[in-house]
Amino acid sequence: MRPSLDLDLYGRKALESPLGTYRSIRDTGSAVWLSRHRMWAIGRYADVRAALRNDAVFASGKGIAANRLVNSQSYDTVICSDGETHTRRRRAMLEYLGARKVAPLENELIARAEVLVDDLVSRKDFDAVSDFASVLPVEIVADLLGVTVKPSRLLRWGASTFDAAGPINIRSAKGLPNALRLKRFGSKLRPSDVAPHSWAAKMFEAADAGKLTHVDVRGQVIDFMAPSLDTTILASAEMLRLLGERPELWDRIREDNELIGPMVAEAVRLSSPIRAFTRVTKADVEVGTQLVPGGSRVVLLYGSANRDERQFENPDTVDLSRSPNEQIGWGVGAHACAGMHLARLEMRALLTAMVPRVRRVTLTGPGVSLVNNTLQGLVSQPAAFD
């Protein structure tokens, strides 16, 4: 008999305060049938990680959303492809986003972060999301990608695309028009529309040389514009919130800059900005002790896995000594986030710039949680630097 739960994984309560829902799924079984959504949920760390690494069975080619409409429109993206097509597309992205490729950007990122932090220190207060976490990702993606889009539109398109990836509900219906606008923008993009020598320009050159198709290029532009922004922004905002809640963490980081890396990793683990993506099983597969039939839609809960007490001691607490910290906020395996190296550099740059400039992070008001079918985190958090 399959373990099942009659809960709304995409209901407002579960989106605003998801930890109880995650625990219910983890405690019920390795793989749990969600009767309302007609799909399986995997929430335990070991099982989510194993599924992500088993991309031969847990396939992305039929889409990673929880509804057929969005999945039918996502065939040209890296994350919604399998096999040789995925390998070709991902290899092309890593030409720009691999760890060695983005490493030379570190000094520029720190310089930009220093300007940002100096400005925020001069203010009475600011918003941790719009004024702190959003600035670097938006600037960097726009400059490196070479595509001109208003930041507000870029952020709206990204959040809406993630909302549209849920099941058919009010949020996905509201998000779909903007998601389609992003899709339309990418489909109409031409080499003349992008800045010379930019990443997008180089991708079009690769297409002309036969290394990619123009469909690949347009899909990759969408991949750059949506996931790379929201995930970094949400993780960075959570990082600042954690430092505001526990001032002793910031004191330790100021005394020992080697703790910057562990702080970034813990912020990504605790924020898990992408709460879940789905896969389709290509064959019957054992998840723990549970058999999941082939052809099943399965939701992999990153946000639950990163809070699993079976893997992490005191999982709801920041622990800068957690080692190894094998958090999966950026995924793992063939479909691990291609932009994670750039995101990590951006988050490290923010803390590096703060160390000599900020004595204390203060939360000056309550935060407001994002309500999104796929993303989780803060939409606003008043803060101040002393």
N, C-alpha and C positions, 0 to 999 in steps of 0.2 A: 504493500500500500504506500502510495507516495505521500510525503508530508506536504500539507497545504496550509495556506493562510488566506483569509478573506480580508485583506487590507488594501487600502489605496496608496500605493507607493508614490503616486503623483498628486495626492490630495494636498491642500494647503498646509494642514497641520504637519504632515510628513515632510514637506519641503522646508517649512520654517524651523522645525525642531526634529531633525531626522534620526537622532541617536537612538531613541526608543524603538523606532521602526527597524533600524539596522540590527539592534540587539535581538528583537523578536525573530528576525529572519535567521540570524546566526544560531540562536538557541533552538530553533525548530529543526534544523538539519543542514547537511552539506549543500543540498540543492532543494529548494522549496517551490512548490507550485503556487503561483499567485493567481487565484481563480478569477479575480476581477480583470486581470490584464491578459489572461490566457498565455502566460509565459512563465518560465522558471526563473528563480532568483538565486544567485550564489553570493553569499556575504562573508564567508570565512576567509581569512587571509590566504591560507595554504591553497584553498580551492580556487580562489580568484586568480592567484598567481599562476597556478598550474594551467588554468584555462587560457590565460593570456599567452602563456608560452606554447600552448598546443594549438597554434593557429591552423594546423592542417585539419583539425576537427571543429574547433570553434571559429568559424569562418566569418569574415567581414564583407565578403563580396555581395551579399544580399542586403547590405546596409547595417548601420549600427544604431539606427533610431528605433523607436518603439511603435512606428506606424508605417504603413506601406507607401503612403504618398511621398513622404520625405525620402524614404529608402529608394524609391524609383527615380529620384532626381539626383542621387549622390554617386552615380556610377563613375564619374570622372575624377573623384578625389582619391588621395593616397589611402586614407583610412578605410574607405569603402571598396577596397580592391584586394585581391588575393594573388598568390602565385607569381608568375613572371611579370604580370602587369604591375603588381604591388612592388616587386623588387626593383623594376625599372624606375618607377615614380619615386620611390623612397631614396634610391641611390642618387637621383637628380637633386632631391631636396637636401641631402646630406652634403652635397657639393658646396652648399652655403651655410648649413646649420650644424655640421659636424663639430665635435669639440675642438679640434685643431683649427677648423676654419673660423670659428667665432672668437677664439682666444685673443687674436690681435685687437679685438674691439674693446678689451678690458679697460685700457686707459681712457679711451673716449667715453665709455659708459661712466666711469668714475668721475670724469670731468663734468659731464652733464649732470650727474647726481649731485655733485658739489654745488653747482649753480642752483639746482632745485632746493636743496636743503638750506642753503643760505637764504633763499627767498622765504621759505617756510619758517625759519627761525625768526625772521623779522616781523612775522605776522603775530597777531594776538592768538589766533587759532586758525585751523584749516580742516579740510575734510580728508581723512586718510585714504579714501577711495579716489575721488575726483582730483584732488590736489597733490596727493603723494604717490599713490600706487599706479595711476593711469598715465602719468606724464611720460616716463621713459619708454614703456612699451609702444605707445602711440607714435612718439617721435621716431624711435628706432625702426619700427616696421615700415612707416611711411618713407623714411629716408633710404633704407636699404632695399626695400622692395621696388621703389621707384614709381609707385602708383599714387596719384593725387586724389584723395577723398577727404572730405571734412571729418575731423576726429569724432564729432558727435554722431555723424552718420555711420562711421566705421564701427563705433561701439554699439550703436543701435542694431546694426545688421548682425553683428556677432552674437549679442545676447538673444536676439530674436531667432537666429538659426538654432541655437541650443534649445530654446523653448520649443521650437517646432519639432525637435527630435523626440519629444515625449509622445505618449499616446494621443489619440484624438480627444482633446479636451479644450476648455476655454483658452488656456494659455498657448497651446500649440496652434489653435486657430488664429489667435491674435498675432503670434510670431510668424506665421507662414508668409504673409505678404512681404515683410522685410527680408525673410530668408530667400524668397524668390527674387527680390530686388538684388541681393548679393549675387545670386546665381546668374541673373541677367547681366549684371555688371561684368562678371567674369567671362561670360559667353561672348560678349561683344568686344572684349579687350583685344587690341591689335598692337603690334610692335611700336607703331607710331604714338601710342597712348602712354608709353612708359618712358622714364628718364633713361638717357644713354648710360651705359655701364652699370646699371642697376641690376639687382638679382633678376627681376622680371625680364629685362632686356637680354641677359645672358641665357635665361631659359628659352626665350624665343630663338636665340641663336642656336641653342642646342637642338631645338625642333627643326630648324632649317638644315642642320647637319644630319638629321635623321636619328638623333639619340632619343628624342621624345616626339610625341605628336603634339599638335597645337591644342588638342583636347586635354592632354596631360598638363600643358602649361596653364591653361585657364583653370583647371581644377586645382593646381598647386597654388595659384594666386589666391583662390578661395581658402585653401588650407592655411596659407600664411595670414590672411586677413582676419579669420574668425578665431580658431582655437588659440593662436599665439598670443592674442591680446587678453581675452577674458581670463584665461587660466593664470597668467602671470599677474594680472591686476588683482585678482581675488586672493592669490597666495601672498602677495606683498601687503595687501591691506590687513589680512589676518596676522601676518608677522608683526605689523605695527601694533595691532590690538593686543597681541600677546605680551609685547614689551610694555605696553601701558598698564596691563593688568598685573604684571609681575615685574616691578622696577628692579628687583635684584638680578634678574636676567640681564638687563641692560648694563648694570654695574659690572657684572662678570665679563660681558663682551668688551666693554671699554678697557678693562684691565688685561684681557687676553683676546687679541684679535683672531686667534686660531679658532675661537668659538663661533665666528661668523658662519662658517660652513655648516656646523651642526644646527645653528639656529634656522638657517634657510631650510634644511632638511626637515626639521620638526614643524616649521610653518607649513610646508607643503603637505606633510603627513596629516596634520590636524585640520588643515583647510580642505584638502582633497577637492580642489575646485570643480573638477568634473566628478559628479557623484556617481555616475554610471553610464556605460554604453552597453549596447546589446550585441549579440552574435547569433548565428544560426548553426546548430550542430549538423555536420555533414554525415555523421554516423552515430549509432548508439554509443554512449560513453559513460563510464563510471565516474561520478563525482563523489569522492569519499566512498560511502557505502550505497549511494543512490544512483540508480540507472536513469539517465536522461536519454530519451529516444532521439534518434536521428531526425532531422527536420524541425527540431524545436527552437523556438526563439528563447534566448537566455539573456537575462540582464545581469551583468557583472558589476557588483557594487564596490567600487574603489573606496568610497567614503566609509563603508562598513568594514572592509578589509583593514584599512589603516587604523581602525579603532578596536581591532580584535585582540582581546586579552590573551588569546591563545598564542599570539605572536609577540605582542608588546606588553611589557610590564607597565602597570599604571598607564594605560593607553590614552587617557584623556588629559594627561599632564605633559608639559614640555620637559624633556630630559636631555640636556646638552651633552650628557655622557653616553647617550644611547649609541652603542657601537657593536656590530654594524647596524646602521639604520637602513633597513631594506624596505623603506616605504615605497608604495606603488602609486603615489599621487600622479606621477607622469606615465603610468603604465609600465609595462615590461614586455620583453620579447619583440617579435617582428613589428608590432604596431606601437611600440613605445613612442612617446611624444618626440617627434623629430626636433622640436624647438626647445627641448628641456635644457640644453647646454646654454643657449642664449638667455633663457628665462633665469637660470641659476646665476649667470653673470650679472644680469640686471638686478636681481635681489641682493647679491653680494655687494654690488656697487652702491646701492642705497645705504646699506649698513656701514660700508667703508667710509662713505661721505659723512655719515652721522657721527662716527666715533669721536672726531676732534671738535665737533660743533654742537652736539646735543648732550646735555647733562642728564635730562630726564624726559621721558615720553609720558604725557598726561592725556587721559581720555576725558574730554570736557563735557561729554553727554552720552546718552545711550546710543548704541549702534542700531542700524536698521538692517534686518536680514533680507537678502535677495530671495525672491520667490520665483524659481525657474525650474522647468522640467528636468534639466540636465546639469545646470550649474548650482553650486552652493557657496555661500559666503556672505559678505557684506555689500550692501548697496550704498551705505553711508556710515561714517563713524567720525564724529567731531573729535579733534585732537589738538594738542599744542606741543611745541618743543620748548624746553627751558634750557 
